[in-house]
Every structure is written in C-alpha cells, then in structure tokens.
C-alpha cells in the first residue's frame, strides 16, 4: 500500500471500523430507532466500499498484505449490506448478530492494513485502532446529533455518552500520533523532501496531526459544555460542533497517515 490512494484507504477503513464498532458495542441498539441504524449502516457501507477501492488503487506489489486488506474491505462491505438487508426484513436479532460480527472483521481489516505499514506491525495496529475509535466517535456523534431532529423524544443519554467517548478517544489518538514519532521512516526521503530546513514532510505532517487532534479535543470540551444546557437547541449546537470535529479529526488522520506508508 502506498501513495495518496493508500493513505485514503487507511482513513476510510478506520472510519468504517470505528463507526461500526461504536454502533454495535454501545447500547444504541436498545436506545434509538432502527432508522438510525439504516443511516449509519449505509455510511459505513460506503466507507468500507471506498476503502476497498482506494486500497486496490494503492496496492504496491512490493509491499505484502495489500490484497488481504482489499478483500477484507470487500468483506466488511458485504457484511454491512447483509445486516442492513436483514434489518429491513424485520429480522432484528439476525441483523444485530451479523452487525456485531462485522466488528471483529473490521479489527482484522485494520490489522491487515497495519501489515502494509512502513513501521512495526504492533505500533501501526495501535495507531489504526486509535484512529478508528477517534473518527468513529466523530462520525457516530454527528449522525446521532442529526437523529435528535427526527426523534424528539430521544433522551440525552446517547449523545452525552458519545461526547464522553470522543473526549476519551482524543487522548488515545494523541498518544498514538506521538508514538509514531516526528522523523521520517525513510531517512533518504526525509533529507530530500522537506518543507523547511528544520522539518521534513513527515515531521510537518505529524505536527499538523497533533494540532488537529488538540483542536478536536477543544471541540469535545465545547460539546460537553453545550450539552449541559436543558433547552432542546443545546443538542443542535452540539451537532454543529460535531461538524467542526469532522473537519479537524479527518485532517488529523490524513496528516498522521502520510508517514504511515512506505
């Protein structure tokens, strides 16, 4: 896996994995109506399919594991489509079981992508898991905020929990970015590609990632403060902050993954 397509495949895959994980590993199934699962599932399906296409375009014959990542992305797409069909057929229990099984499949997908990285598999896997939780919290939080416009009787519990999850994942994501370091994994590339005499492209990208993660953390604080309000418009305001978090979180992930691949 290499190039811009490889970077995009990583970000799409971890967002799909995080979105699916938080959808089925939190109590949302018993809290929100199934329409929310149609909405989130359709977006996870699109993200997983996009990851498969980007991974195919970014596959490098010199790097092992690329094709496994492609096929696992396809499998995640198929699994998501299957539980959506089952849910539409009123087979709720079967849909929940299949949906839950897509979570370990998504973890396996991230591990396959970790094997294509230009650093240790363990560190790469940790960074991808952290990125999945980070972007998944942003995605599901944004969609959940919009769902409150549809279900006016939905209590604050789900979005309050998602705001806390976002805050926690910011800490983990910051640790993951810093664990990757600031230098290039390829010293020849570091010496020949730089934005200034002091920082390589990889180092600059890491600084950008750290800054964007910090901005997302600040937004998470604003979301929590906004949700303290008792008025219904507080959820709408929090949703607006989630929009900002989408921009900062995905910018952070794109910057962090620039130095991830060979």
Backbone as numpy.savetxt, mean C-alpha at the origin, in Angstrom:
# Nx Ny Nz CAx CAy CAz Cx Cy Cz
13.36 -7.63 -12.01 12.51 -6.45 -12.01 13.41 -5.22 -12.01
13.14 -4.29 -12.91 13.97 -3.10 -12.97 13.20 -1.98 -13.66
13.76 -0.77 -13.56 13.21 0.37 -14.27 11.94 0.94 -13.65
11.38 1.99 -14.27 10.16 2.62 -13.76 8.99 1.65 -13.63
8.87 0.71 -14.59 7.79 -0.27 -14.52 7.94 -1.15 -13.28
9.17 -1.52 -12.96 9.39 -2.34 -11.77 9.04 -1.59 -10.50
9.41 -0.30 -10.42 9.07 0.51 -9.26 7.55 0.62 -9.11
6.86 0.88 -10.23 5.41 1.00 -10.18 4.77 -0.32 -9.78
5.33 -1.43 -10.24 4.79 -2.74 -9.86 4.88 -2.94 -8.35
5.98 -2.54 -7.75 6.15 -2.68 -6.31 5.10 -1.88 -5.55
4.90 -0.63 -5.95 3.97 0.24 -5.24 2.53 -0.25 -5.42
2.18 -0.66 -6.63 0.83 -1.17 -6.87 0.58 -2.46 -6.09
1.58 -3.34 -6.07 1.43 -4.63 -5.39 1.26 -4.43 -3.88
2.08 -3.58 -3.29 1.97 -3.41 -1.85 0.68 -2.68 -1.47
0.19 -1.79 -2.34 -1.08 -1.12 -2.05 -2.24 -2.11 -2.13
-2.21 -2.99 -3.14 -3.25 -4.02 -3.24 -3.20 -4.95 -2.04
-1.99 -5.34 -1.63 -1.84 -6.23 -0.48 -2.33 -5.57 0.81
-1.94 -4.32 1.01 -2.37 -3.61 2.21 -3.87 -3.36 2.23
-4.43 -3.01 1.08 -5.87 -2.78 1.00 -6.65 -4.04 1.33
-6.21 -5.18 0.80 -6.88 -6.45 1.07 -6.70 -6.87 2.53
-5.49 -6.68 3.05 -5.22 -7.08 4.42 -6.08 -6.34 5.43
-6.14 -5.02 5.31 -6.93 -4.24 6.26 -8.42 -4.44 6.05
-8.81 -4.83 4.85 -10.23 -5.09 4.58 -10.72 -6.33 5.30
-9.87 -7.37 5.36 -10.32 -8.64 5.93 -9.75 -8.96 7.30
-8.70 -8.27 7.72 -8.10 -8.56 9.02 -8.56 -7.59 10.10
-9.44 -6.67 9.75 -10.05 -5.78 10.73 -11.54 -6.12 10.80
-12.27 -5.63 11.80 -13.68 -6.02 11.97 -14.65 -5.40 10.97
-14.18 -4.86 9.86 -15.05 -4.16 8.92 -16.19 -5.04 8.40
-15.94 -6.35 8.29 -16.96 -7.24 7.73 -18.28 -7.15 8.51
-18.18 -7.01 9.81 -19.38 -6.96 10.65 -19.83 -5.53 10.95
-19.12 -4.54 10.38 -19.43 -3.15 10.70 -20.04 -2.38 9.53
-19.60 -2.64 8.32 -20.07 -1.88 7.17 -20.85 -2.78 6.22
-21.67 -2.16 5.40 -22.47 -2.91 4.45 -21.59 -3.45 3.33
-22.10 -4.45 2.62 -21.27 -5.12 1.63 -20.91 -4.23 0.44
-21.65 -3.14 0.25 -21.29 -2.21 -0.82 -19.88 -1.68 -0.67
-19.45 -1.48 0.57 -18.08 -1.01 0.80 -17.07 -2.04 0.32
-17.41 -3.32 0.47 -16.51 -4.38 0.02 -16.47 -4.45 -1.51
-17.61 -4.15 -2.17 -17.59 -4.06 -3.62 -16.63 -2.95 -4.07
-16.76 -1.80 -3.43 -15.94 -0.64 -3.79 -14.46 -0.92 -3.58
-14.11 -1.34 -2.37 -12.70 -1.58 -2.05 -12.15 -2.76 -2.84
-12.94 -3.82 -2.97 -12.50 -4.99 -3.73 -12.22 -4.67 -5.18
-13.06 -3.82 -5.78 -12.85 -3.45 -7.18 -11.54 -2.69 -7.35
-11.22 -1.84 -6.39 -9.97 -1.08 -6.47 -8.77 -1.99 -6.22
-8.89 -2.91 -5.27 -7.81 -3.88 -5.04 -7.58 -4.71 -6.29
-8.67 -5.12 -6.94 -8.56 -5.88 -8.19 -7.81 -5.09 -9.25
-8.14 -3.81 -9.41 -7.47 -2.98 -10.40 -5.99 -2.81 -10.06
-5.69 -2.63 -8.78 -4.30 -2.46 -8.36 -3.49 -3.74 -8.61
-4.07 -4.89 -8.27 -3.37 -6.16 -8.47 -3.14 -6.43 -9.95
-4.15 -6.14 -10.78 -3.99 -6.32 -12.23 -2.94 -5.36 -12.77
-2.94 -4.14 -12.27 -1.92 -3.17 -12.68 -0.53 -3.61 -12.28
-0.42 -4.20 -11.07 0.88 -4.72 -10.62 1.37 -5.83 -11.53
0.44 -6.70 -11.97 0.82 -7.78 -12.87 1.35 -7.23 -14.19
0.64 -6.23 -14.75 1.08 -5.64 -16.01 2.40 -4.92 -15.88
2.56 -4.15 -14.80 3.81 -3.42 -14.60 4.96 -4.38 -14.34
4.70 -5.44 -13.56 5.75 -6.42 -13.29 6.19 -7.13 -14.57
5.21 -7.39 -15.43 5.55 -8.02 -16.72 6.44 -7.10 -17.54
6.10 -5.81 -17.56 6.89 -4.86 -18.33 8.27 -4.63 -17.72
8.37 -4.76 -16.40 9.64 -4.49 -15.74 10.47 -5.71 -15.46
10.03 -6.88 -15.92 10.78 -8.11 -15.67 12.14 -8.06 -16.36
13.17 -8.33 -15.57 14.54 -8.35 -16.08 15.02 -9.80 -16.11
15.38 -10.33 -17.28 15.84 -11.73 -17.35 17.05 -12.01 -16.47
17.81 -10.96 -16.14 19.01 -11.14 -15.33 18.69 -11.26 -13.83
17.45 -10.92 -13.46 17.06 -10.94 -12.05 16.04 -12.06 -11.83
16.33 -12.97 -10.94 15.44 -14.09 -10.68 14.20 -13.68 -9.91
13.12 -14.45 -10.06 11.90 -14.22 -9.29 10.89 -13.31 -9.92
11.24 -12.68 -11.03 10.34 -11.71 -11.64 9.04 -12.34 -12.13
9.14 -13.49 -12.78 7.95 -14.14 -13.32 7.05 -14.67 -12.22
7.63 -15.11 -11.11 6.82 -15.56 -9.98 5.97 -14.39 -9.46
6.56 -13.22 -9.38 5.82 -12.04 -8.93 4.69 -11.71 -9.89
4.94 -11.86 -11.19 3.90 -11.61 -12.19 2.71 -12.53 -11.97
2.99 -13.84 -11.84 1.91 -14.81 -11.73 1.18 -14.72 -10.40
1.88 -14.36 -9.34 1.20 -14.17 -8.06 0.32 -12.92 -8.09
0.72 -11.91 -8.85 -0.14 -10.73 -9.04 -1.41 -11.12 -9.77
-1.26 -11.97 -10.79 -2.42 -12.46 -11.52 -3.32 -13.27 -10.59
-2.70 -14.11 -9.74 -3.48 -14.93 -8.80 -4.24 -14.06 -7.81
-3.61 -12.98 -7.34 -4.30 -12.07 -6.43 -5.48 -11.40 -7.12
-5.29 -11.04 -8.37 -6.40 -10.46 -9.15 -7.54 -11.45 -9.27
-7.21 -12.69 -9.60 -8.23 -13.72 -9.78 -8.95 -14.01 -8.46
-8.20 -14.11 -7.37 -8.81 -14.36 -6.07 -9.75 -13.25 -5.65
-9.33 -12.00 -5.91 -10.18 -10.86 -5.58 -11.46 -10.86 -6.41
-11.32 -11.15 -7.69 -12.50 -11.23 -8.56 -13.43 -12.34 -8.09
-12.87 -13.45 -7.65 -13.69 -14.58 -7.20 -14.53 -14.21 -5.99
-13.91 -13.57 -4.98 -14.71 -13.25 -3.80 -15.72 -12.15 -4.08
-15.43 -11.28 -5.03 -16.41 -10.27 -5.43 -17.63 -10.93 -6.08
-17.38 -11.92 -6.93 -18.48 -12.65 -7.58 -19.29 -13.41 -6.54
-18.62 -14.06 -5.60 -19.33 -14.79 -4.55 -20.17 -13.85 -3.70
-19.63 -12.68 -3.41 -20.37 -11.71 -2.60 -21.61 -11.23 -3.35
-21.45 -11.00 -4.66 -22.58 -10.57 -5.48 -23.64 -11.67 -5.60
-23.23 -12.92 -5.42 -24.14 -14.06 -5.49 -24.74 -14.39 -4.12
-24.55 -13.49 -3.14 -25.07 -13.66 -1.78 -24.44 -14.84 -1.04
-23.27 -15.27 -1.47 -22.53 -16.32 -0.76 -21.51 -15.64 0.15
-22.02 -15.00 1.20 -21.19 -14.13 2.03 -20.09 -14.89 2.76
-20.43 -16.06 3.30 -19.42 -16.83 4.03 -18.28 -17.26 3.12
-18.65 -17.78 1.94 -17.63 -18.21 0.98 -16.80 -17.02 0.52
-17.45 -15.87 0.30 -16.72 -14.67 -0.12 -15.73 -14.22 0.95
-16.15 -14.31 2.20 -15.26 -13.90 3.28 -14.07 -14.84 3.40
-14.32 -16.13 3.24 -13.23 -17.12 3.33 -12.22 -16.89 2.21
-12.71 -16.75 0.98 -11.80 -16.53 -0.16 -11.08 -15.20 0.00
-11.81 -14.18 0.44 -11.17 -12.88 0.63 -10.07 -12.94 1.67
-10.32 -13.65 2.76 -9.29 -13.79 3.79 -8.09 -14.56 3.28
-8.33 -15.55 2.43 -7.23 -16.34 1.86 -6.38 -15.52 0.89
-6.93 -14.45 0.34 -6.11 -13.61 -0.54 -5.05 -12.83 0.24
-5.23 -12.73 1.56 -4.24 -11.98 2.36 -2.90 -12.72 2.41
-2.84 -14.02 2.78 -1.55 -14.72 2.70 -1.02 -14.80 1.27
-1.91 -14.84 0.29 -1.46 -14.81 -1.10 -0.76 -13.48 -1.39
-1.31 -12.39 -0.87 -0.69 -11.08 -1.06 0.67 -11.00 -0.36
0.77 -11.63 0.82 2.06 -11.66 1.53 3.09 -12.44 0.71
2.66 -13.56 0.12 3.56 -14.33 -0.75 3.99 -13.50 -1.95
3.07 -12.70 -2.48 3.40 -11.81 -3.60 4.50 -10.82 -3.20
4.37 -10.24 -2.02 5.38 -9.29 -1.56 6.73 -9.97 -1.37
6.70 -11.22 -0.89 7.96 -11.95 -0.73 8.60 -12.22 -2.08
7.78 -12.53 -3.09 8.31 -12.74 -4.44 8.96 -11.47 -4.97
8.33 -10.33 -4.72 8.93 -9.06 -5.13 10.20 -8.78 -4.35
10.23 -9.16 -3.07 11.42 -8.93 -2.26 12.63 -9.68 -2.83
12.39 -10.82 -3.45 13.48 -11.61 -4.03 14.07 -10.95 -5.27
13.36 -9.98 -5.83 13.88 -9.29 -7.02 14.67 -8.04 -6.66
14.72 -7.70 -5.37 15.36 -6.46 -4.94 16.88 -6.58 -4.98
17.52 -5.41 -5.00 18.97 -5.36 -5.06 19.54 -5.17 -3.65
18.96 -5.87 -2.68 19.43 -5.86 -1.30 18.95 -7.15 -0.65
19.20 -7.32 0.63 18.85 -8.59 1.28 17.34 -8.83 1.22
16.96 -10.10 1.08 15.55 -10.46 0.97 14.79 -10.09 2.25
15.41 -10.32 3.40 14.75 -10.02 4.65 14.42 -8.55 4.80
15.40 -7.69 4.51 15.17 -6.25 4.60 14.15 -5.80 3.57
14.25 -6.32 2.36 13.31 -5.95 1.30 11.88 -6.35 1.67
11.74 -7.55 2.24 10.42 -8.04 2.62 9.82 -7.16 3.72
10.64 -6.78 4.69 10.18 -5.88 5.75 9.72 -4.54 5.17
10.48 -4.00 4.24 10.11 -2.72 3.64 8.82 -2.82 2.85
8.61 -3.93 2.16 7.38 -4.10 1.40 6.18 -4.31 2.32
6.35 -5.07 3.39 5.26 -5.24 4.35 4.89 -3.91 5.00
5.90 -3.13 5.36 5.64 -1.82 5.95 4.93 -0.92 4.95
5.39 -0.94 3.70 4.76 -0.13 2.68 3.33 -0.55 2.41
3.07 -1.87 2.48 1.71 -2.37 2.27 0.77 -1.87 3.36
1.21 -1.96 4.61 0.37 -1.48 5.71 0.15 0.03 5.60
1.18 0.75 5.22 1.15 2.21 5.10 0.16 2.64 4.03
0.36 2.16 2.81 -0.52 2.57 1.70 -1.91 1.97 1.84
-1.99 0.76 2.42 -3.30 0.15 2.64 -4.15 0.96 3.60
-3.54 1.49 4.66 -4.28 2.31 5.62 -4.78 3.58 4.97
-3.97 4.17 4.11 -4.39 5.39 3.41 -5.54 5.09 2.46
-5.41 4.00 1.68 -6.45 3.65 0.72 -7.77 3.31 1.41
-7.74 2.40 2.36 -8.97 1.99 3.03 -9.57 3.13 3.85
-8.72 3.97 4.43 -9.22 5.11 5.18 -9.95 6.10 4.29
-9.39 6.37 3.12 -10.04 7.28 2.18 -11.39 6.73 1.72
-11.42 5.46 1.35 -12.66 4.85 0.88 -13.69 4.77 2.01
-13.22 4.50 3.21 -14.13 4.44 4.35 -14.75 5.81 4.64
-13.93 6.84 4.52 -14.45 8.19 4.73 -15.55 8.52 3.74
-15.36 8.11 2.49 -16.41 8.32 1.49 -17.64 7.49 1.79
-17.45 6.31 2.37 -18.59 5.44 2.63 -19.53 6.04 3.65
-19.02 6.91 4.52 -19.89 7.57 5.50 -20.93 8.46 4.82
-20.65 8.90 3.60 -21.64 9.68 2.86 -22.79 8.80 2.40
-22.52 7.50 2.26 -23.55 6.55 1.83 -24.33 5.98 3.02
-23.58 5.64 4.06 -24.20 5.05 5.25 -24.11 6.06 6.39
-25.14 6.86 6.52 -25.15 7.94 7.52 -25.22 7.42 8.95
-25.67 6.17 9.13 -25.83 5.61 10.46 -24.58 4.87 10.94
-23.55 4.83 10.10 -22.33 4.12 10.48 -21.64 4.86 11.63
-21.34 4.19 12.74 -20.67 4.86 13.87 -19.23 5.23 13.54
-18.64 6.02 14.41 -17.29 6.53 14.18 -16.20 5.47 14.38
-16.54 4.36 14.98 -15.53 3.37 15.32 -14.61 2.98 14.18
-15.13 2.60 13.01 -14.26 2.15 11.92 -13.26 3.20 11.45
-13.69 4.44 11.27 -12.76 5.44 10.76 -11.80 5.89 11.86
-12.25 5.89 13.12 -11.31 6.18 14.21 -10.20 5.13 14.26
-10.58 3.87 14.10 -9.59 2.79 14.11 -8.63 2.93 12.94
-9.16 3.27 11.76 -8.30 3.41 10.59 -7.32 4.57 10.77
-7.75 5.62 11.44 -6.85 6.75 11.71 -5.72 6.33 12.64
-6.03 5.54 13.65 -4.99 5.04 14.56 -4.04 4.10 13.82
-4.60 3.27 12.95 -3.75 2.36 12.16 -2.81 3.15 11.27
-3.33 4.20 10.65 -2.47 5.03 9.80 -1.32 5.62 10.60
-1.62 6.12 11.79 -0.56 6.68 12.63 0.50 5.65 12.99
0.06 4.43 13.29 1.01 3.36 13.64 1.86 2.96 12.44
1.24 2.89 11.26 1.99 2.47 10.08 3.00 3.54 9.64
2.73 4.79 9.97 3.70 5.85 9.67 5.02 5.56 10.39
4.92 5.16 11.65 6.12 4.86 12.44 6.89 3.69 11.83
6.14 2.63 11.47 6.77 1.45 10.88 7.39 1.78 9.53
6.67 2.56 8.73 7.18 2.92 7.40 8.44 3.78 7.51
8.47 4.70 8.45 9.66 5.52 8.64 10.86 4.65 9.01
10.64 3.68 9.89 11.71 2.76 10.27 12.18 1.95 9.06
11.24 1.53 8.20 11.61 0.74 7.03 12.43 1.55 6.04
12.03 2.81 5.83 12.78 3.66 4.90 14.19 3.92 5.42
14.29 4.22 6.70 15.61 4.48 7.29 16.48 3.23 7.30
15.85 2.06 7.45 16.61 0.81 7.45 17.26 0.55 6.11
16.68 1.09 5.04 17.25 0.92 3.71 18.50 1.75 3.50
18.76 2.72 4.38 19.96 3.54 4.25 19.80 4.65 3.24
20.88 5.42 3.07 20.85 6.58 2.18 21.78 6.43 0.99
22.68 5.47 1.04 23.60 5.28 -0.08 23.03 4.37 -1.13
23.56 4.45 -2.34 23.12 3.57 -3.41 23.68 2.16 -3.19
22.91 1.16 -3.59 23.40 -0.21 -3.51 24.43 -0.48 -4.58
24.51 0.36 -5.56 25.50 0.24 -6.62 26.38 1.48 -6.59
27.60 1.35 -6.08 28.46 2.51 -5.90 28.86 3.16 -7.23
28.92 2.37 -8.30 29.22 2.95 -9.60 28.10 3.88 -10.04
26.87 3.40 -9.83 25.71 4.23 -10.15 25.67 5.46 -9.26
25.99 5.26 -7.99 25.98 6.39 -7.04 26.96 7.46 -7.46
28.10 7.07 -7.99 29.12 8.05 -8.37 28.78 8.77 -9.67
28.07 8.09 -10.56 27.81 8.66 -11.88 26.45 9.31 -12.01
25.55 9.09 -11.06 24.22 9.67 -11.12 23.96 10.43 -9.84
24.00 11.73 -9.90 23.78 12.51 -8.70 23.03 13.79 -9.04
22.30 14.27 -8.04 21.59 15.54 -8.20 22.46 16.71 -7.75
23.44 16.43 -6.93 24.39 17.45 -6.49 25.66 16.75 -6.04
26.72 17.49 -5.77 27.99 16.84 -5.40 27.93 16.02 -4.12
26.94 16.26 -3.28 26.90 15.58 -1.99 25.97 14.38 -1.96
24.90 14.41 -2.76 23.89 13.36 -2.67 23.70 12.66 -4.00
23.66 11.34 -3.97 23.31 10.58 -5.16 21.81 10.63 -5.36
21.36 10.11 -6.50 19.92 10.04 -6.76 19.25 9.19 -5.70
19.88 8.07 -5.33 19.30 7.19 -4.32 19.18 7.89 -2.98
20.22 8.63 -2.59 20.19 9.34 -1.31 19.11 10.41 -1.31
19.00 11.15 -2.41 17.98 12.19 -2.51 16.59 11.58 -2.45
16.40 10.45 -3.13 15.10 9.78 -3.10 14.74 9.34 -1.68
15.72 8.86 -0.93 15.45 8.45 0.44 15.05 9.64 1.30
15.72 10.77 1.12 15.35 11.98 1.87 13.94 12.43 1.53
13.58 12.34 0.25 12.22 12.69 -0.15 11.22 11.76 0.51
11.55 10.47 0.51 10.66 9.49 1.13 10.47 9.78 2.61
11.56 10.08 3.32 11.47 10.39 4.74 10.59 11.62 4.96
10.78 12.64 4.14 9.98 13.86 4.26 8.51 13.61 4.02
8.19 12.81 3.01 6.79 12.53 2.70 6.13 11.64 3.76
6.90 10.71 4.32 6.36 9.90 5.42 6.06 10.79 6.62
6.97 11.72 6.92 6.75 12.64 8.02 5.51 13.51 7.78
5.32 13.95 6.54 4.13 14.74 6.20 2.86 13.91 6.41
2.93 12.63 6.03 1.77 11.75 6.23 1.48 11.59 7.71
2.53 11.50 8.52 2.34 11.41 9.96 1.66 12.65 10.51
2.04 13.82 10.01 1.39 15.06 10.44 -0.08 15.06 10.04
-0.36 14.57 8.83 -1.75 14.48 8.37 -2.54 13.53 9.25
-1.91 12.42 9.65 -2.59 11.47 10.54 -2.98 12.13 11.86
-2.11 13.01 12.37 -2.43 13.76 13.59 -3.63 14.67 13.35
-3.65 15.36 12.21 -4.77 16.24 11.88 -6.08 15.44 11.77
-5.99 14.24 11.20 -7.20 13.39 11.08 -7.74 13.05 12.45
-6.85 12.66 13.37 -7.28 12.32 14.71 -7.91 13.53 15.41
-7.30 14.68 15.27 -7.84 15.89 15.90 -9.20 16.25 15.29
-9.33 16.09 13.99 -10.59 16.42 13.32 -11.71 15.50 13.79
-11.40 14.22 13.96 -12.42 13.26 14.34 -12.88 13.41 15.79
-12.23 14.27 16.53 -12.69 14.54 17.89 -13.99 15.32 17.87
-14.25 16.03 16.79 -15.48 16.79 16.68 -16.70 15.89 16.60
-17.80 16.33 17.20 -19.01 15.52 17.23 -19.87 15.71 15.99
-19.67 16.78 15.24 -20.52 17.05 14.09 -20.21 16.09 12.94
-21.23 15.73 12.13 -21.01 14.82 10.99 -19.97 15.33 10.00
-19.82 16.66 9.92 -18.85 17.22 8.97 -17.42 16.88 9.38
-17.21 16.43 10.60 -15.86 16.07 11.03 -15.33 14.91 10.19
-16.19 13.95 9.87 -15.78 12.82 9.03 -15.43 13.30 7.63
-16.20 14.24 7.11 -15.91 14.80 5.78 -14.56 15.50 5.77
-14.28 16.24 6.83 -12.98 16.92 6.92 -11.85 15.91 7.02
-12.06 14.85 7.79 -11.04 13.80 7.91 -10.80 13.13 6.57
-11.87 12.95 5.79 -11.72 12.36 4.46 -10.88 13.26 3.56
-11.07 14.57 3.70 -10.23 15.50 2.94 -8.76 15.36 3.28
-8.47 15.13 4.56 -7.08 14.91 4.96 -6.56 13.59 4.41
-7.43 12.59 4.31 -7.00 11.32 3.71 -6.61 11.52 2.25
-7.27 12.44 1.56 -6.88 12.75 0.19 -5.44 13.25 0.14
-5.10 14.14 1.08 -3.72 14.63 1.15 -2.76 13.49 1.47
-3.20 12.58 2.34 -2.35 11.45 2.70 -2.07 10.55 1.51
-3.04 10.43 0.60 -2.81 9.65 -0.62 -1.63 10.22 -1.40
-1.59 11.54 -1.52 -0.52 12.19 -2.28 0.83 11.98 -1.60
0.88 12.25 -0.30 2.17 12.16 0.40 2.63 10.70 0.54
1.70 9.79 0.82 2.09 8.39 1.03 2.59 7.75 -0.25
1.89 7.99 -1.35 2.31 7.36 -2.60 3.59 8.01 -3.15
3.76 9.30 -2.90 5.03 9.93 -3.26 6.17 9.32 -2.46
5.92 9.11 -1.18 6.94 8.49 -0.31 7.31 7.10 -0.82
6.31 6.31 -1.19 6.58 4.95 -1.64 7.33 4.92 -2.98
6.95 5.78 -3.89 7.66 5.84 -5.17 9.12 6.23 -4.96
9.34 7.23 -4.09 10.71 7.66 -3.82 11.50 6.56 -3.12
10.87 5.87 -2.17 11.57 4.83 -1.42 11.96 3.65 -2.30
11.15 3.38 -3.31 11.38 2.18 -4.13 12.33 2.45 -5.31
12.76 3.69 -5.50 13.71 4.00 -6.58 15.02 3.24 -6.39
15.48 3.16 -5.14 16.74 2.48 -4.86 16.54 1.01 -4.51
15.29 0.55 -4.62 14.95 -0.79 -4.21 15.40 -1.84 -5.23
15.35 -1.48 -6.52 15.64 -2.41 -7.59 17.01 -2.14 -8.20
17.59 -3.16 -8.87 18.90 -2.96 -9.50 18.81 -1.97 -10.64
